[in-house]
């Protein structure tokens, strides 16, 4: 974990006491100077904002995304781009996502997302699954905003690190949405992800993105 944190710009405090290894992560958390990233508590605060976000309408078909990962200090650590194909079957949306990172790494994730319908508070609820997501992801839409919360195992060499994603997607117009994700471990902010999604006429101009070669 410590190696991964360093690779991503997260520098836990140096400990000079010789203690059993089990205490090191606990002390690192206690002594860390950052706290969990602040983010809105409920998408219902956006209920009056427009355009209304519908995952099925926005993501069915071909979508592209451009993204960055920043460490907790706002330093750019990675860039990536994504081709997304969305298919709708009844109340289930499947998103097939292909990634290219600026260091040449590629990845794929398949989301299977089910619409649970409108709730008593007026929000629209979703749940989703993906291979590297732990359990069930929980989603809620209010107005133009989706809050999507889940735990994920990030691959680190031959091992993995379990982190929490607090995802927010804000639809800007018919063909543009912005995604802001806060990444934390043990309640401590370790970074954030920002993406811009393009669909419709905008996506048609560049889809599919070249996922073999990062632009030079």
N, C-alpha and C positions, 0 to 999 in steps of 0.2 A: 504493500500500500504506500509506504513512504517513498519508494522509488517512483511509483506512478505519480504521486503528488508533485514530486520534484520535476518530473518530465513535463508536467502541465503547469508549472509556475507556482505551485503551492508549497510554501516553505514553512513547515512547522517549526516551532521554537526548538533550539538545541538544548538538550538536557545533559547536565554534567554529572548527575547522580547515577551510580551503578545500581539500577533496580531491575527486578525481574521484568522480562520483556512484556509481560501482560499488562504492566502498569504504564508503559510508554504511550500507547494510543490514548489511554484515559487522560494522562497528564497533558498530552498534546492538545486534546480537546479543551481541557480546562484553561490552558494557557493561551490558546489561539486568540488572536486579536480580532478576528472577524466573526460575525454571527451569520445565521441563516439569511440568505438574500431576501430582501423585502419584496413582496409581490402582492397584488390584490388578493383579498381573501375569498371573494365570490364573484363569478361572472355576472351575477344579477345586478351589480352596480352599473353594468353596461346595458341594461335592459332597454333603455331608451335610445341607444346608439344604433345607427344604421350604416350600411345595409345589413339586414339580418343574415347571420351566418348559417348556412346549411352545409354540413359536410358532404352530403350526397350530391348536392348541386355543384359545389365547388370542386370536389375531387373526382367525380366520375369523368373518365376520359384521361387525356394526357396532361400532366402538370410537370413543370420544372421548378427547381429551387436552387438558390445560391445561399450558402451559409458560412458562418465563421464560429469558431470556439475561442472564447477569451478566458483567461484565468481570473482569479478573484480580484486582481489588481487592474483588470481591463486590458492586459497585454494580449495581443493577438497570438494565438498558439497554432491554430490550424484553420485552413480554408477547405471548403468542399462544395460539390455540386451534386444534384440529384435528378434523375429521371423517375417519374412516378406514373404508373398506370393504375387507374381506379376502375373497378367494375362493381356494379350494384346488382344484387340478387335479393329481391324483397326488401327486408329491413336490415340486410347485411351488406356492408361496404368493405371490399378487399382492396388494399393499397399495396402494390408491388413496387418497392423502392430500390433503386440501384444507385450506389454512392461512388464518387471518386474524390479522394483527398489530395491536397497539394503535394504530399510526399509520395504519391503514386499508389497508396493503398486503396483497394476497392472493397466494397461491402454490399450486402443485400439485406433488406428486412421486409417481411410481409406482415402487414397489419390486417387483422380481421376484426371489424368494428360493427357492433350491433346497436341499432337505434332502439332505446327502451321507451321512447315516447315522452310526451309532455308530462311534467310533474305538477303537483298541487301549487308549487310556488311560481309556476309559469315557465320554468327552465326546461330545456330539452336534455335528456340524459342519454349517455352512451356508455358502453363498456367495450373493451378491446383486448386482443391477445396478439402476441408475437413471440417468436421462438426465444429471444433473449430477454423478454419481459417476464418478471417474476409475478405469477398470479394473474390477476385481472386488472387492467388499467381502467380508471374511472374518469369519465368525462362529463362536463356540464356546459351547456350553451345558454348565454343570456345576451340578447341583442346581437352585436357583431363579434362577440368574444366567446372563445372556447377555453375552458380550463381542463387540462389533461394531466393526470397525476399517476405515476407508476414508478416501480423500482426496476432496475435493469442491471445485468451483469456485463460490465465492460471488459472485453478481452485485453489482457496484458501479458504478452508472451504466452507462456504455457498455463497461466493462471487467469483470474478475473477479479474485478473489484465491483462490489455491489453498491450502487449509488441511487439516489432518488432524483427523478425529474419532475419539476413543477412547470408544466408547459402552458403557455398562453398564446393562442392564435387570434389575431384581430383582422377581420376582413376590411379592406380599405375601399374597394369597389368591386365590380363584377368579376374582374380578372386578377386582382392583386390581394394578397393577404400577407401579414407579417407575423412571424413566430418568434416568441421570446421564451427561452427555457432556462430555468434556474436549476443548477446541478448542485447537490449537497451530499455529504457523507456524515453520519452521526449528527445531523442537524447543523453542520458547519458548511457554509458556502465554499465550493471549490471552483466555481466557474459558471459561465453562462454561454448559451448557444443562441445565435440570431440567424433566422432564415427569412428570405423573401420568396413567396410562392407566386408563380405566374401560370395562368391557365388561359383557355380560350384563344382569342386572336393573338395575344402576347406570347403564349407558349408556342403557338404554331410557327412563329418566326424563328425559333431556335431549337424546337424539339425535333429529334432527340439531341441532347447535349452529348458532346464527345466525352465518353467516360474511359477512354484509353490513354489520352494524353492531356496533361494539365497545360493550359495556355502558357506560352513562354513570352 
